[in-house]
């Protein structure tokens, strides 16, 4: 077992890259689902829910990209 002799631990790293990958995946899947639902003639509620999830993923992507551009590690 390794111990830290200095008494302090390093600051935790952000998981921005993982969030970036997951948000991109969510955006692609939710946009595709909304399109498939629309072309399949499924109820409008399903289309709206899928589109809202795609918008949430897009906003999350914007936040992640902004944080990475400002130099946050991860």
mmCIF file as gemmi writes it, N, C-alpha and C atoms, coordinates in Angstrom:
data_model
loop_
_atom_site.group_PDB
_atom_site.id
_atom_site.type_symbol
_atom_site.label_atom_id
_atom_site.label_alt_id
_atom_site.label_comp_id
_atom_site.label_asym_id
_atom_site.label_entity_id
_atom_site.label_seq_id
_atom_site.pdbx_PDB_ins_code
_atom_site.Cartn_x
_atom_site.Cartn_y
_atom_site.Cartn_z
_atom_site.occupancy
_atom_site.B_iso_or_equiv
_atom_site.pdbx_formal_charge
_atom_site.auth_seq_id
_atom_site.auth_asym_id
_atom_site.pdbx_PDB_model_num
ATOM 1 N N . UNK Axp A 1 ? 0.839 -1.175 0 1 0 ? 1 A 1
ATOM 2 C CA . UNK Axp A 1 ? 0 0 0 1 0 ? 1 A 1
ATOM 3 C C . UNK Axp A 1 ? 0.884 1.239 0 1 0 ? 1 A 1
ATOM 4 N N . UNK Axp A 2 ? 0.579 2.19 -0.879 1 0 ? 2 A 1
ATOM 5 C CA . UNK Axp A 2 ? 1.361 3.426 -0.937 1 0 ? 2 A 1
ATOM 6 C C . UNK Axp A 2 ? 0.749 4.458 -0.024 1 0 ? 2 A 1
ATOM 7 N N . UNK Axp A 3 ? 1.585 5.134 0.71 1 0 ? 3 A 1
ATOM 8 C CA . UNK Axp A 3 ? 1.108 6.222 1.558 1 0 ? 3 A 1
ATOM 9 C C . UNK Axp A 3 ? 1.718 7.515 1.085 1 0 ? 3 A 1
ATOM 10 N N . UNK Axp A 4 ? 1.019 8.577 1.316 1 0 ? 4 A 1
ATOM 11 C CA . UNK Axp A 4 ? 1.502 9.895 0.941 1 0 ? 4 A 1
ATOM 12 C C . UNK Axp A 4 ? 2.229 10.478 2.137 1 0 ? 4 A 1
ATOM 13 N N . UNK Axp A 5 ? 3.534 10.604 2.044 1 0 ? 5 A 1
ATOM 14 C CA . UNK Axp A 5 ? 4.329 11.07 3.168 1 0 ? 5 A 1
ATOM 15 C C . UNK Axp A 5 ? 4.208 12.566 3.386 1 0 ? 5 A 1
ATOM 16 N N . UNK Axp A 6 ? 3.75 13.305 2.398 1 0 ? 6 A 1
ATOM 17 C CA . UNK Axp A 6 ? 3.636 14.756 2.531 1 0 ? 6 A 1
ATOM 18 C C . UNK Axp A 6 ? 2.419 15.195 3.333 1 0 ? 6 A 1
ATOM 19 N N . UNK Axp A 7 ? 1.482 14.307 3.546 1 0 ? 7 A 1
ATOM 20 C CA . UNK Axp A 7 ? 0.313 14.645 4.333 1 0 ? 7 A 1
ATOM 21 C C . UNK Axp A 7 ? -0.856 15.192 3.542 1 0 ? 7 A 1
ATOM 22 N N . UNK Axp A 8 ? -0.644 15.53 2.297 1 0 ? 8 A 1
ATOM 23 C CA . UNK Axp A 8 ? -1.749 16.02 1.465 1 0 ? 8 A 1
ATOM 24 C C . UNK Axp A 8 ? -1.856 15.148 0.224 1 0 ? 8 A 1
ATOM 25 N N . UNK Axp A 9 ? -3.037 15.082 -0.294 1 0 ? 9 A 1
ATOM 26 C CA . UNK Axp A 9 ? -3.229 14.301 -1.51 1 0 ? 9 A 1
ATOM 27 C C . UNK Axp A 9 ? -3.378 15.258 -2.689 1 0 ? 9 A 1
ATOM 28 N N . UNK Axp A 10 ? -3.061 14.795 -3.877 1 0 ? 10 A 1
ATOM 29 C CA . UNK Axp A 10 ? -3.211 15.663 -5.045 1 0 ? 10 A 1
ATOM 30 C C . UNK Axp A 10 ? -4.685 15.952 -5.3 1 0 ? 10 A 1
ATOM 31 N N . UNK Axp A 11 ? -4.997 17.072 -5.925 1 0 ? 11 A 1
ATOM 32 C CA . UNK Axp A 11 ? -6.396 17.384 -6.202 1 0 ? 11 A 1
ATOM 33 C C . UNK Axp A 11 ? -6.981 16.374 -7.186 1 0 ? 11 A 1
ATOM 34 N N . UNK Axp A 12 ? -8.251 16.048 -7.038 1 0 ? 12 A 1
ATOM 35 C CA . UNK Axp A 12 ? -8.859 15.078 -7.958 1 0 ? 12 A 1
ATOM 36 C C . UNK Axp A 12 ? -8.947 15.641 -9.367 1 0 ? 12 A 1
ATOM 37 N N . UNK Axp A 13 ? -8.835 14.759 -10.339 1 0 ? 13 A 1
ATOM 38 C CA . UNK Axp A 13 ? -8.938 15.177 -11.741 1 0 ? 13 A 1
ATOM 39 C C . UNK Axp A 13 ? -10.377 15.122 -12.191 1 0 ? 13 A 1
ATOM 40 N N . UNK Axp A 14 ? -10.721 15.997 -13.093 1 0 ? 14 A 1
ATOM 41 C CA . UNK Axp A 14 ? -12.062 16.041 -13.641 1 0 ? 14 A 1
ATOM 42 C C . UNK Axp A 14 ? -12.233 14.943 -14.687 1 0 ? 14 A 1
ATOM 43 N N . UNK Axp A 15 ? -13.454 14.489 -14.853 1 0 ? 15 A 1
ATOM 44 C CA . UNK Axp A 15 ? -13.752 13.452 -15.837 1 0 ? 15 A 1
ATOM 45 C C . UNK Axp A 15 ? -14.394 14.078 -17.078 1 0 ? 15 A 1
ATOM 46 N N . UNK Axp A 16 ? -13.862 15.204 -17.514 1 0 ? 16 A 1
ATOM 47 C CA . UNK Axp A 16 ? -14.472 15.914 -18.637 1 0 ? 16 A 1
ATOM 48 C C . UNK Axp A 16 ? -14.416 15.125 -19.937 1 0 ? 16 A 1
ATOM 49 N N . UNK Axp A 17 ? -13.336 14.412 -20.159 1 0 ? 17 A 1
ATOM 50 C CA . UNK Axp A 17 ? -13.228 13.663 -21.409 1 0 ? 17 A 1
ATOM 51 C C . UNK Axp A 17 ? -14.28 12.557 -21.465 1 0 ? 17 A 1
ATOM 52 N N . UNK Axp A 18 ? -14.485 11.873 -20.349 1 0 ? 18 A 1
ATOM 53 C CA . UNK Axp A 18 ? -15.529 10.851 -20.305 1 0 ? 18 A 1
ATOM 54 C C . UNK Axp A 18 ? -16.897 11.489 -20.515 1 0 ? 18 A 1
ATOM 55 N N . UNK Axp A 19 ? -17.141 12.634 -19.881 1 0 ? 19 A 1
ATOM 56 C CA . UNK Axp A 19 ? -18.408 13.332 -20.074 1 0 ? 19 A 1
ATOM 57 C C . UNK Axp A 19 ? -18.586 13.75 -21.522 1 0 ? 19 A 1
ATOM 58 N N . UNK Axp A 20 ? -17.506 14.162 -22.166 1 0 ? 20 A 1
ATOM 59 C CA . UNK Axp A 20 ? -17.556 14.565 -23.571 1 0 ? 20 A 1
ATOM 60 C C . UNK Axp A 20 ? -17.98 13.386 -24.445 1 0 ? 20 A 1
ATOM 61 N N . UNK Axp A 21 ? -17.389 12.24 -24.212 1 0 ? 21 A 1
ATOM 62 C CA . UNK Axp A 21 ? -17.723 11.044 -24.988 1 0 ? 21 A 1
ATOM 63 C C . UNK Axp A 21 ? -19.176 10.637 -24.748 1 0 ? 21 A 1
ATOM 64 N N . UNK Axp A 22 ? -19.595 10.629 -23.496 1 0 ? 22 A 1
ATOM 65 C CA . UNK Axp A 22 ? -20.961 10.218 -23.182 1 0 ? 22 A 1
ATOM 66 C C . UNK Axp A 22 ? -22.001 11.203 -23.708 1 0 ? 22 A 1
ATOM 67 N N . UNK Axp A 23 ? -21.714 12.49 -23.641 1 0 ? 23 A 1
ATOM 68 C CA . UNK Axp A 23 ? -22.651 13.486 -24.154 1 0 ? 23 A 1
ATOM 69 C C . UNK Axp A 23 ? -22.755 13.395 -25.674 1 0 ? 23 A 1
ATOM 70 N N . UNK Axp A 24 ? -21.643 13.149 -26.338 1 0 ? 24 A 1
ATOM 71 C CA . UNK Axp A 24 ? -21.663 12.981 -27.794 1 0 ? 24 A 1
ATOM 72 C C . UNK Axp A 24 ? -22.482 11.755 -28.175 1 0 ? 24 A 1
ATOM 73 N N . UNK Axp A 25 ? -22.264 10.666 -27.461 1 0 ? 25 A 1
ATOM 74 C CA . UNK Axp A 25 ? -23.029 9.44 -27.702 1 0 ? 25 A 1
ATOM 75 C C . UNK Axp A 25 ? -24.522 9.693 -27.484 1 0 ? 25 A 1
ATOM 76 N N . UNK Axp A 26 ? -24.855 10.369 -26.404 1 0 ? 26 A 1
ATOM 77 C CA . UNK Axp A 26 ? -26.257 10.671 -26.112 1 0 ? 26 A 1
ATOM 78 C C . UNK Axp A 26 ? -26.887 11.558 -27.164 1 0 ? 26 A 1
ATOM 79 N N . UNK Axp A 27 ? -26.141 12.534 -27.637 1 0 ? 27 A 1
ATOM 80 C CA . UNK Axp A 27 ? -26.655 13.43 -28.676 1 0 ? 27 A 1
ATOM 81 C C . UNK Axp A 27 ? -26.956 12.652 -29.959 1 0 ? 27 A 1
ATOM 82 N N . UNK Axp A 28 ? -26.045 11.791 -30.351 1 0 ? 28 A 1
ATOM 83 C CA . UNK Axp A 28 ? -26.235 11.013 -31.578 1 0 ? 28 A 1
ATOM 84 C C . UNK Axp A 28 ? -27.424 10.062 -31.436 1 0 ? 28 A 1
ATOM 85 N N . UNK Axp A 29 ? -27.484 9.345 -30.323 1 0 ? 29 A 1
ATOM 86 C CA . UNK Axp A 29 ? -28.547 8.367 -30.12 1 0 ? 29 A 1
ATOM 87 C C . UNK Axp A 29 ? -29.914 9.047 -30.011 1 0 ? 29 A 1
ATOM 88 N N . UNK Axp A 30 ? -30.001 10.122 -29.24 1 0 ? 30 A 1
ATOM 89 C CA . UNK Axp A 30 ? -31.296 10.785 -29.041 1 0 ? 30 A 1
ATOM 90 C C . UNK Axp A 30 ? -31.778 11.485 -30.303 1 0 ? 30 A 1
ATOM 91 N N . UNK Axp A 31 ? -30.862 12.072 -31.059 1 0 ? 31 A 1
ATOM 92 C CA . UNK Axp A 31 ? -31.256 12.692 -32.323 1 0 ? 31 A 1
ATOM 93 C C . UNK Axp A 31 ? -31.739 11.621 -33.297 1 0 ? 31 A 1
ATOM 94 N N . UNK Axp A 32 ? -31.003 10.53 -33.378 1 0 ? 32 A 1
ATOM 95 C CA . UNK Axp A 32 ? -31.417 9.429 -34.245 1 0 ? 32 A 1
ATOM 96 C C . UNK Axp A 32 ? -32.752 8.843 -33.821 1 0 ? 32 A 1
ATOM 97 N N . UNK Axp A 33 ? -32.953 8.709 -32.519 1 0 ? 33 A 1
ATOM 98 C CA . UNK Axp A 33 ? -34.222 8.161 -32.028 1 0 ? 33 A 1
ATOM 99 C C . UNK Axp A 33 ? -35.375 9.097 -32.373 1 0 ? 33 A 1
ATOM 100 N N . UNK Axp A 34 ? -35.174 10.399 -32.223 1 0 ? 34 A 1
ATOM 101 C CA . UNK Axp A 34 ? -36.242 11.353 -32.552 1 0 ? 34 A 1
ATOM 102 C C . UNK Axp A 34 ? -36.591 11.271 -34.037 1 0 ? 34 A 1
ATOM 103 N N . UNK Axp A 35 ? -35.581 11.138 -34.878 1 0 ? 35 A 1
ATOM 104 C CA . UNK Axp A 35 ? -35.836 11.028 -36.313 1 0 ? 35 A 1
ATOM 105 C C . UNK Axp A 35 ? -36.559 9.726 -36.66 1 0 ? 35 A 1
ATOM 106 N N . UNK Axp A 36 ? -36.119 8.631 -36.072 1 0 ? 36 A 1
ATOM 107 C CA . UNK Axp A 36 ? -36.768 7.343 -36.326 1 0 ? 36 A 1
ATOM 108 C C . UNK Axp A 36 ? -38.207 7.365 -35.83 1 0 ? 36 A 1
ATOM 109 N N . UNK Axp A 37 ? -38.424 7.94 -34.652 1 0 ? 37 A 1
ATOM 110 C CA . UNK Axp A 37 ? -39.781 8.03 -34.113 1 0 ? 37 A 1
ATOM 111 C C . UNK Axp A 37 ? -40.67 8.869 -35.018 1 0 ? 37 A 1
ATOM 112 N N . UNK Axp A 38 ? -40.116 9.959 -35.547 1 0 ? 38 A 1
ATOM 113 C CA . UNK Axp A 38 ? -40.906 10.839 -36.412 1 0 ? 38 A 1
ATOM 114 C C . UNK Axp A 38 ? -41.277 10.139 -37.713 1 0 ? 38 A 1
ATOM 115 N N . UNK Axp A 39 ? -40.304 9.446 -38.324 1 0 ? 39 A 1
ATOM 116 C CA . UNK Axp A 39 ? -40.586 8.762 -39.587 1 0 ? 39 A 1
ATOM 117 C C . UNK Axp A 39 ? -41.451 7.517 -39.408 1 0 ? 39 A 1
ATOM 118 N N . UNK Axp A 40 ? -41.464 6.958 -38.199 1 0 ? 40 A 1
ATOM 119 C CA . UNK Axp A 40 ? -42.266 5.755 -37.931 1 0 ? 40 A 1
ATOM 120 C C . UNK Axp A 40 ? -43.71 6.087 -37.596 1 0 ? 40 A 1
ATOM 121 N N . UNK Axp A 41 ? -43.989 7.352 -37.38 1 0 ? 41 A 1
ATOM 122 C CA . UNK Axp A 41 ? -45.354 7.741 -37.053 1 0 ? 41 A 1
ATOM 123 C C . UNK Axp A 41 ? -45.738 7.45 -35.613 1 0 ? 41 A 1
ATOM 124 N N . UNK Axp A 42 ? -44.759 7.367 -34.746 1 0 ? 42 A 1
ATOM 125 C CA . UNK Axp A 42 ? -45.046 7.129 -33.335 1 0 ? 42 A 1
ATOM 126 C C . UNK Axp A 42 ? -45.617 8.395 -32.7 1 0 ? 42 A 1
ATOM 127 N N . UNK Axp A 43 ? -46.189 8.282 -31.51 1 0 ? 43 A 1
ATOM 128 C CA . UNK Axp A 43 ? -46.796 9.451 -30.864 1 0 ? 43 A 1
ATOM 129 C C . UNK Axp A 43 ? -45.816 10.611 -30.694 1 0 ? 43 A 1
ATOM 130 N N . UNK Axp A 44 ? -46.369 11.811 -30.783 1 0 ? 44 A 1
ATOM 131 C CA . UNK Axp A 44 ? -45.553 13.023 -30.698 1 0 ? 44 A 1
ATOM 132 C C . UNK Axp A 44 ? -44.822 13.119 -29.358 1 0 ? 44 A 1
ATOM 133 N N . UNK Axp A 45 ? -45.37 12.568 -28.305 1 0 ? 45 A 1
ATOM 134 C CA . UNK Axp A 45 ? -44.732 12.629 -26.989 1 0 ? 45 A 1
ATOM 135 C C . UNK Axp A 45 ? -43.357 11.959 -27.013 1 0 ? 45 A 1
ATOM 136 N N . UNK Axp A 46 ? -43.238 10.832 -27.703 1 0 ? 46 A 1
ATOM 137 C CA . UNK Axp A 46 ? -41.947 10.147 -27.797 1 0 ? 46 A 1
ATOM 138 C C . UNK Axp A 46 ? -40.931 10.982 -28.568 1 0 ? 46 A 1
ATOM 139 N N . UNK Axp A 47 ? -41.382 11.619 -29.618 1 0 ? 47 A 1
ATOM 140 C CA . UNK Axp A 47 ? -40.497 12.459 -30.428 1 0 ? 47 A 1
ATOM 141 C C . UNK Axp A 47 ? -39.999 13.637 -29.597 1 0 ? 47 A 1
ATOM 142 N N . UNK Axp A 48 ? -40.909 14.255 -28.857 1 0 ? 48 A 1
ATOM 143 C CA . UNK Axp A 48 ? -40.544 15.417 -28.037 1 0 ? 48 A 1
ATOM 144 C C . UNK Axp A 48 ? -39.569 15.028 -26.935 1 0 ? 48 A 1
ATOM 145 N N . UNK Axp A 49 ? -39.803 13.901 -26.278 1 0 ? 49 A 1
ATOM 146 C CA . UNK Axp A 49 ? -38.9 13.449 -25.211 1 0 ? 49 A 1
ATOM 147 C C . UNK Axp A 49 ? -37.507 13.172 -25.768 1 0 ? 49 A 1
ATOM 148 N N . UNK Axp A 50 ? -37.423 12.479 -26.882 1 0 ? 50 A 1
ATOM 149 C CA . UNK Axp A 50 ? -36.116 12.193 -27.49 1 0 ? 50 A 1
ATOM 150 C C . UNK Axp A 50 ? -35.424 13.481 -27.913 1 0 ? 50 A 1
ATOM 151 N N . UNK Axp A 51 ? -36.182 14.421 -28.462 1 0 ? 51 A 1
ATOM 152 C CA . UNK Axp A 51 ? -35.593 15.703 -28.874 1 0 ? 51 A 1
ATOM 153 C C . UNK Axp A 51 ? -35.12 16.505 -27.661 1 0 ? 51 A 1
ATOM 154 N N . UNK Axp A 52 ? -35.876 16.465 -26.576 1 0 ? 52 A 1
ATOM 155 C CA . UNK Axp A 52 ? -35.447 17.173 -25.362 1 0 ? 52 A 1
ATOM 156 C C . UNK Axp A 52 ? -34.158 16.583 -24.796 1 0 ? 52 A 1
ATOM 157 N N . UNK Axp A 53 ? -34.051 15.256 -24.82 1 0 ? 53 A 1
ATOM 158 C CA . UNK Axp A 53 ? -32.806 14.627 -24.371 1 0 ? 53 A 1
ATOM 159 C C . UNK Axp A 53 ? -31.639 15.019 -25.276 1 0 ? 53 A 1
ATOM 160 N N . UNK Axp A 54 ? -31.885 15.151 -26.568 1 0 ? 54 A 1
ATOM 161 C CA . UNK Axp A 54 ? -30.833 15.586 -27.491 1 0 ? 54 A 1
ATOM 162 C C . UNK Axp A 54 ? -30.408 17.015 -27.177 1 0 ? 54 A 1
ATOM 163 N N . UNK Axp A 55 ? -31.363 17.872 -26.838 1 0 ? 55 A 1
ATOM 164 C CA . UNK Axp A 55 ? -31.029 19.257 -26.476 1 0 ? 55 A 1
ATOM 165 C C . UNK Axp A 55 ? -30.206 19.29 -25.189 1 0 ? 55 A 1
ATOM 166 N N . UNK Axp A 56 ? -30.569 18.474 -24.219 1 0 ? 56 A 1
ATOM 167 C CA . UNK Axp A 56 ? -29.803 18.401 -22.967 1 0 ? 56 A 1
ATOM 168 C C . UNK Axp A 56 ? -28.373 17.952 -23.252 1 0 ? 56 A 1
ATOM 169 N N . UNK Axp A 57 ? -28.207 16.963 -24.103 1 0 ? 57 A 1
ATOM 170 C CA . UNK Axp A 57 ? -26.87 16.486 -24.461 1 0 ? 57 A 1
ATOM 171 C C . UNK Axp A 57 ? -26.082 17.573 -25.179 1 0 ? 57 A 1
ATOM 172 N N . UNK Axp A 58 ? -26.74 18.345 -26.041 1 0 ? 58 A 1
ATOM 173 C CA . UNK Axp A 58 ? -26.055 19.422 -26.756 1 0 ? 58 A 1
ATOM 174 C C . UNK Axp A 58 ? -25.604 20.524 -25.799 1 0 ? 58 A 1
ATOM 175 N N . UNK Axp A 59 ? -26.444 20.856 -24.843 1 0 ? 59 A 1
ATOM 176 C CA . UNK Axp A 59 ? -26.066 21.874 -23.848 1 0 ? 59 A 1
ATOM 177 C C . UNK Axp A 59 ? -24.902 21.362 -23.004 1 0 ? 59 A 1
ATOM 178 N N . UNK Axp A 60 ? -24.951 20.099 -22.615 1 0 ? 60 A 1
ATOM 179 C CA . UNK Axp A 60 ? -23.851 19.518 -21.853 1 0 ? 60 A 1
ATOM 180 C C . UNK Axp A 60 ? -22.553 19.555 -22.658 1 0 ? 60 A 1
ATOM 181 N N . UNK Axp A 61 ? -22.636 19.257 -23.945 1 0 ? 61 A 1
ATOM 182 C CA . UNK Axp A 61 ? -21.446 19.348 -24.805 1 0 ? 61 A 1
ATOM 183 C C . UNK Axp A 61 ? -20.883 20.765 -24.823 1 0 ? 61 A 1
ATOM 184 N N . UNK Axp A 62 ? -21.753 21.751 -24.917 1 0 ? 62 A 1
ATOM 185 C CA . UNK Axp A 62 ? -21.299 23.148 -24.937 1 0 ? 62 A 1
ATOM 186 C C . UNK Axp A 62 ? -20.59 23.503 -23.64 1 0 ? 62 A 1
ATOM 187 N N . UNK Axp A 63 ? -21.129 23.061 -22.521 1 0 ? 63 A 1
ATOM 188 C CA . UNK Axp A 63 ? -20.51 23.345 -21.22 1 0 ? 63 A 1
ATOM 189 C C . UNK Axp A 63 ? -19.15 22.659 -21.119 1 0 ? 63 A 1
ATOM 190 N N . UNK Axp A 64 ? -19.076 21.416 -21.542 1 0 ? 64 A 1
ATOM 191 C CA . UNK Axp A 64 ? -17.818 20.668 -21.479 1 0 ? 64 A 1
ATOM 192 C C . UNK Axp A 64 ? -16.761 21.321 -22.354 1 0 ? 64 A 1
ATOM 193 N N . UNK Axp A 65 ? -17.128 21.676 -23.57 1 0 ? 65 A 1
ATOM 194 C CA . UNK Axp A 65 ? -16.167 22.297 -24.488 1 0 ? 65 A 1
ATOM 195 C C . UNK Axp A 65 ? -15.683 23.63 -23.929 1 0 ? 65 A 1
ATOM 196 N N . UNK Axp A 66 ? -16.58 24.395 -23.334 1 0 ? 66 A 1
ATOM 197 C CA . UNK Axp A 66 ? -16.195 25.683 -22.734 1 0 ? 66 A 1
ATOM 198 C C . UNK Axp A 66 ? -15.215 25.471 -21.577 1 0 ? 66 A 1
ATOM 199 N N . UNK Axp A 67 ? -15.492 24.477 -20.737 1 0 ? 67 A 1
ATOM 200 C CA . UNK Axp A 67 ? -14.6 24.21 -19.603 1 0 ? 67 A 1
ATOM 201 C C . UNK Axp A 67 ? -13.239 23.728 -20.078 1 0 ? 67 A 1
ATOM 202 N N . UNK Axp A 68 ? -13.207 22.881 -21.105 1 0 ? 68 A 1
ATOM 203 C CA . UNK Axp A 68 ? -11.932 22.41 -21.651 1 0 ? 68 A 1
ATOM 204 C C . UNK Axp A 68 ? -11.159 23.561 -22.311 1 0 ? 68 A 1
ATOM 205 N N . UNK Axp A 69 ? -11.88 24.477 -22.959 1 0 ? 69 A 1
ATOM 206 C CA . UNK Axp A 69 ? -11.216 25.606 -23.611 1 0 ? 69 A 1
ATOM 207 C C . UNK Axp A 69 ? -10.564 26.544 -22.597 1 0 ? 69 A 1
ATOM 208 N N . UNK Axp A 70 ? -11.113 26.579 -21.391 1 0 ? 70 A 1
ATOM 209 C CA . UNK Axp A 70 ? -10.546 27.429 -20.343 1 0 ? 70 A 1
ATOM 210 C C . UNK Axp A 70 ? -9.427 26.739 -19.593 1 0 ? 70 A 1
ATOM 211 N N . UNK Axp A 71 ? -9.04 25.567 -20.05 1 0 ? 71 A 1
ATOM 212 C CA . UNK Axp A 71 ? -7.863 24.905 -19.507 1 0 ? 71 A 1
ATOM 213 C C . UNK Axp A 71 ? -8.105 23.947 -18.364 1 0 ? 71 A 1
ATOM 214 N N . UNK Axp A 72 ? -9.344 23.58 -18.107 1 0 ? 72 A 1
ATOM 215 C CA . UNK Axp A 72 ? -9.606 22.641 -17.028 1 0 ? 72 A 1
ATOM 216 C C . UNK Axp A 72 ? -9.116 21.262 -17.443 1 0 ? 72 A 1
ATOM 217 N N . UNK Axp A 73 ? -8.365 20.598 -16.578 1 0 ? 73 A 1
ATOM 218 C CA . UNK Axp A 73 ? -7.845 19.273 -16.949 1 0 ? 73 A 1
ATOM 219 C C . UNK Axp A 73 ? -8.945 18.235 -16.969 1 0 ? 73 A 1
ATOM 220 N N . UNK Axp A 74 ? -8.701 17.183 -17.709 1 0 ? 74 A 1
ATOM 221 C CA . UNK Axp A 74 ? -9.658 16.092 -17.701 1 0 ? 74 A 1
ATOM 222 C C . UNK Axp A 74 ? -9.988 15.72 -19.083 1 0 ? 74 A 1
